[in-house]
Amino acid sequence: MRTLSLLGLDFASLDVAGAAALIAGRPADAPFAYVVTPNADHLVRLEGEAGLREVYRQAALCLLDSRVVARLARLFGLPAPPVVTGSDLTAHLLLHHLEPGERIAIIGLSPDCLPALTVRLNLAPPAHYDPPMGFDRDPAAFAAAVAFVRDNPARLVCLAVGSPRQERLAAAIAASGGATGTGLCIGASLEFLAGRRRRAPGWISRIGLEWLFRLVSEPRRLARRYLIDSPRVIALLWRQRRHARAPRS
């Protein structure tokens, strides 16, 4: 599989269909591995957290979830991986790569979203565990989430507890041994599919303004992320461009 290196991560050079086919092709009893879909906010966070960066590097598949980052990379003359959003990947897998009656596992997602999700996607009732708030800071609660995945084997495991909790959880499941399937670190993707949150129309996403749509929809929750934290990715990309052009001694 061809990869492109950007900001310290090796991104798969795959489109949505290719990434979904690769994931769906893993045997159901294969040792647990996980997929990450970093966006600008994630990439900025990784710059200051070496341990978390290693969690992303250990992923079986890394896909870029930011059209803004891809366009900035091209602007700076850097390799720009194909954009595969977590929401698009999740939808493609659940709509096109499940066997009739196949059960997925879900960590996170409010229980009241499950009826709409199963009806909209014609899913079998999933194995579902919604850990308590702050579970990532409670060793017993964190261990319970790891154990749930190990005790409820599924080919696809949707980790929907937000970043970086879901990525740390995925790495812990992989390290624990005994778990199988593929973990998808996909944030709010299931809420979009269940109709709990409204996703930006396709034309807004295609021109790279989905972040603005979400900011307008949830200004109090997302203002800092989109207006203060995420723009720092510009400086990171500029630094990579400068280093790439620096003469080698």
N, C-alpha and C positions, 0 to 999 in steps of 0.2 A: 504494500500500500504506500503510495507516494504521500509525503508530508511536506509542509512548509513551516519553517521556523519563524515565529513572530513573538517578540517580548518574552523569550525564554521558554515557550511552549511549542511543541510540534503538533501542528494542526493537520488533520486529515484532509487530503484534497479530494473530497467526495461531495456530491450533491445529496439532497434529502433522500431520494430513492436509493442511491448507492449506499449511504450510511445505514438506512433501514434494512436493506437486504443483507448487509454484512452482519448486523446485529441479529437479525432473524435467523441467519444461517448457523449461529452457534448452537451446538447440541444442548438440549434442555438440562442434561446432567453435567455440563461443563462447569469447572470451578468458577465461583462467583468472580465476575469482573465488572467494571463500571465505566460509564460514559459521562464526560463532563462537557458542558456547553458554555464556556466563559464569555461574558460580555465585557463592556468597558469597565463597569463597576468591579467585576471580579478581577480583571487584569490590574487595575490600580491597587486593589487590596493585596494581591499576590506580591507586589513589589516590596511591601514592607513585612511580609510574613513568609520566611523561608520554609518553615514547616508546612504551611498550607500549599506553597508552590510545589513541594514534593508530592503532596496528595494529588494535585492535578497532573503532575508528570507521571504518576503511577497508573493513571487511567488507561484502560485498553483503547479508548478512542477519545480524542479531543476535537471538538467541533466549534467553530467560531459562531457566536450568537450575537453579532453586531454588524449591521450594514455600515454604521458610522465608522467603526474601527477599520473595516475593510476599505472604505473609500479614503480614509485618511492615510492608510498604509500605501495605497496606490499613489496618492498625492505626493507622498514622501519618497516614492521610488522603492518601497519595500515589498516583499512578497505578500500578496493578499489572498488568504485562503478563501475557498467558497464559503458562503454564509449558510449555515444550517441551524435554524433556531430550535430551541428545545421544544417549543410548541408545535412547530411543523413536524419535527421528527416524531414526537409522541403521537400526534394525530395519524401520521402515515403508518406507524407501526401498529397502532390499535385498530385502524380501519382496514389494513391490507395484509397483515402478517400474523393474525391470530387464527388458530384452528377453531372450528365450531365448538362452542362450549368450553374453550380453554380459559382457565382462570389466571388472572394476573395478581400480583401482590402490590399493595399500596401502603407506603408509610407516609403519614400526614394526610391532609385533606379532611375537612370537616365532614362528619358522618352524614349531615343533611344534604351534602352534594352527591352522595352515591346514587340515589335513585335516578336523578337526572342524567348522571354520567352513564350509568348502565343502559338506560333507555336510548339516549342519543347515539351511543356507539354500539348498541346491541351486544353488550358485554355480559358474560356470565358473572354472577356475584363474586367480587374479588375477595381475596384475603386482605383484610384491612386492619391497620393499627394506627391510631392517631395518638402519638406520644404527648405527654403533658408539656405545657410551656416550660422552657428552660431545661428540657430533658438533656441537652448537650452539656449542661453544667452539673448534672446529677449522675454520678457513675452508675447507680443502680438502674435509673431510668434509661440511660444510654445503652447499658448492657441488655435491657429488656427489648429495645428496638432491634439490636443486633440479633438476639435470640429469635425474635419473631420471624425474621427473614430466613434464618437457618431452619426453623421449625415449620415453615410454610413455603416449601419450595415452589417456585414459579419460574417460567422461562424469562418473563419480563417483570422486573421489580421497579416500580415507580417511586422514587424518593422525592417527596414533595414537601420538604420542611424548610425550604429556603437556604440560600447560600450564606455562610460556608458550612452550615450544619449538615446539609445533605451530602456534601463531598466528604466531610470528615466521617460521617456515618458510613458511607460507601467504602472508604478505605478501611475502617474498622471491621466491617463485615468481611471484606476480602482477606484481611489479616487473621480473622478468627478461625478460619478453616471450617470445612464442613458445609458451607453454604454453596448453592448453585445458582445459575441463571445470570442475567445481565441487569445491573442496576442503572437506571436512567436518572441522572440528577437534573430534574426538569422544573423546579420551582413552581410557578403558578399555572403551568400548562394545563393541568387537569381542571382547574377552576375555569379556565377559558372554555375547555371542551364541555364542561357541565353547564355553562351559561351563567355561572356565578359572577364572573367578571366579563366585561366586554373587551374583545380584542380589537385593535385598530383595523379598519378596512384594508383590503389587500393593496390598494393603490397607495395608501399612506405608508404601509410597510415597505413597499418596493422603492419608494423615494427616500427611505431612510429616516422617516419621521415618526416611527412608532413610539419612540421615547417621548416625543412631544404630546402625542395622543394620551399616553399613560400619565404624563405629568399633569395634563389638564383634568384627567379623570380622577386622579388621587394626589392633589397638590401637597397636602400636609405630609403624607407618607413619603413622597418621592422627590420633593423639592431639593433636599440636600444631596441626594444621590445623583440627580441629573444636572444640577446647576453648580454644585461645588466639588463633589468627589469625582464623578466620571470624567469631567473635562481634563483632569490631570493626565489622562491617557495620551493627550497630545504631546506633552513633554516627554513621556516615555518613548513614544514613537520617534520623536525628533532625536532623542538620544541614540536610539538604535540606528537611525539613518546616519548620524554623525560618526558613530563607531564603525559602521560599514564602509564609510568613505575614507576613514583615517588611514594614512599610509602605514604599511606594516614594516617594522624594522628588521 
